[in-house]
């Protein structure tokens, strides 16, 4: 569909409908970006090294009374 035809149709809409058209366009852009993103993995990889905090296995202070 030609862009100029879409613009002509949108210009004929009331302002609140134009906002809905804009919102839908933003939704489609967001949806397409999500599909293209790679699945996230746990941990932090940088320069072929994995980083984990030194106190990873330490019990937090607020949970010590339960252990």
Secondary structure, DSSP 8 states (H G I E B T S, - for coil): --HHHHHHHHHTS-HHHHHHHHHHHHHHHHHHHHHHS----SSEEETTEEE--TTTTS--GGGGGG-
